Amino acid sequence: MCLAVPGKVVEIHGNHAVVEYSGGVRREANITLVRPEVGDYVIVHAGFAIQILSEKDALETLDLWDEMLDAEEDAGARWMSEDGDGEG
């Protein structure tokens, strides 16, 4: 399974771009398959930008990721409080 998180293109150098993800994490991606501009949001798989997203779609997706992560954190906290030590 591939989980795709949108990132924002912050720099372009030839066929490579620096893509910034949530939390300020930056990674380099090959952009030969798509032609983004600085400020565009992209989906990166295996080091290649494979799709350009509209800002609206990217922000909606990031909001959904935040909701999922919050739900996972809440479930973990409930599990720890029910079990006491988290060891079953």
N, C-alpha and C positions, 0 to 999 in steps of 0.2 A: 504494500500500500504506500502511496506517496501522499504526503501532507504538504500542501502548497500554501505558503504564507506570503502575502504580497510584500514587496519591498519597494522603496522609492529610489530611483536613480539619482545620485547626487554628483557623480562625475562621469565623464566619458573620455576614454583614451583609445582612439582607434576602434578596434573590435572588442574592447573590454569596457565594462562600466563598474563603478563602485555603487553597490546597492545597500541602502540602509534599511534595517528592519527595526521592529519595536525594541525599545530599550537602547537604541543607538548602536546596535551591532552592525558592523559594516563588513561586507564580503565582496570579492571581485566576481564578476560573471561575464561570460562570453556573450556578446550580443549579435553574432553573425546571423542568427535565425530571425531576429526581429530588429527593428530600427527605432529604439526609444530615444527620447530627448531627455535632458536633465529635467527632473520634476515629474516624469512619468512613473507610474507604478508598474512593476513587472512581476511575473511568476518565474522563479528560477528552479530548474531541475537538473541535477548532476552537473552543476556549474554553468549551464546554458540558460539564458533568458528565453523562455518559450512562448510567452504571451504578454501583451501589454494590456493592462486593465484601465478602465476609466477611474478617476479619483473616487467617484461615488461608489463603484463596485469594490474598490480596494478598501475604502474606509468601512463599508458595511461588513466586509469579510473580517477585517481586523476587530471590529466590534464583536462579531460572533466568536472569534478566537478568545477575546477577553472574557466573554460570558462563559465559555467552556472552561477556561482555566480557573475562573472564580468558582464555578460549580465543582470542579475537581478538588480545589483547595478546601471548600466547605465540606465536601464528602470525607476528605481525609481527616479534617479536624473532628468531625462527628465520630468517625471510626476510632480515632485516638481517645476521645473522651469516653466512649462506650466501653472500650477495652482496657483502658488505663495505661497500658504500656505498648500497645500496638503489636503484641506478639501472640495474639489469638487467645 
